[in-house]
Structures are given as C-alpha cells and as structure tokens.
C-alpha cells in the first residue's frame, strides 16, 4: 500500500445516471462503512435499529474535496454530511 494510506476510505463518489442528467452534476456520495445491527438487543438499541445511519447523499463536485478531507480528518462524520445535504432545498450538499 502507498505510504499515505493510513485508513480505509469512508466515502466513495459516483457519477450515475442522475448525475449525468442533472444540470448541477451532483455526485452520489456512498458510505463504505456501516454497523451490523442484526445482533443488537432490541430492548436497548431500538432507536438505532429503527433509524440506521444514512448511507448516501448527493454533493456538488465543488463540495467533494471538502467532504473527503473533513471525513478523513474526523471533523465531521458521514451522517453530518448527509444531514447537511438533507437541509438543502434540492437535497444536494454545497461546498463546506
């Protein structure tokens, strides 16, 4: 592995059909990590089981670098980025 590789990627950005058909060219951001909730006790972890972390959101190309850097540095987590995208009228994250 290259010397700069210290941890696995936490996000992958894809250009899918929606990206190509959109004038903004918003990329699909996908989380590469998830928690396996199948073995959790529903009595104690019901909220986590019923509302899992978001797995995707859309981001403008200009926002991709900021998302990647902030996730890698641990400044934000994937759910925070997805939440910020959900707050936008068109559900697309703008540059941070």
N, C-alpha and C positions, 0 to 999 in steps of 0.2 A: 504494500500500500504506500501511497505517497506520504511524505513526512507531515504534510498539513492535515492529513486525515486523522482526526482525533475522536470523532464520534459519528454515529450513523446520521444520515440525513433525516430530518424530521418533516420535511415538506418536499413535494415534487410538483412542478408547474407543468401543465399540459395545455397544448393548443388543440382543442377539439372542434367539432362542427359549430357549436355555439360561438366559440371564439372567432372562427373564420367568418361567420355570418353577422357578427356584431360590428358596428362601426367603431366601437371603443377597443375592440380586440382584447377584451378581458380574458385572462388566462384562468384555467381551473387549477386551484391550489388544493392538493390532496395530502392529508396527513399520512405519514408512513408508520405511525405508532398508534397503538390502541391498548386498552386494558381489557383483559378477558374477565368478564363479569359472570361467566357461567358458574363458577364455583363459589360465588359470594352468598352469604346468608341473607335472604330477602328481608328478614326481620330487621337487620341492622343497616343494610345497604339498599333499601327500596328506592330511594331517590336517585342514586347512581344507576341502578338497573333500569329504571323507567325513563331517565333522561340522560343518555350517554353523551359524551363529548362530541362536538361537531367533527365531521370527517372531511368537509370540503367547504370552499368558498371561492368566489371569483375576485380577481385582483387585476388592476390595470398593469400593463407592462412596466410603467414607471414605478410602481409600488413593489415589484418583485424583489429587487435588491434589498430594500428596507425590511421587508418581511423576512427574507432569508438571514440577513445579518442579525436582526433583533431576536429571531428564534435561536440562532446559533449561540448568541451571547447570553441567552436566557433573560433578556429584558422583558419579553412577553412570551406567552405560550400560544399554542395554535388556537385554543378556544377564544382567547382575547382577540386575535386577528379575525377569526370568524365572526365574533360578536360585533367588531367594528364594521365589518362588511355588511352585516345584517342591519345596522343602524342607517346605512345609506339608502336613499330612496330607490335606487336601482339594484341594491344588494351587491355592489361592486366596491371593493376596497380601493381607496385612493392612496397616493404616496403619504407615508407617515412623516 
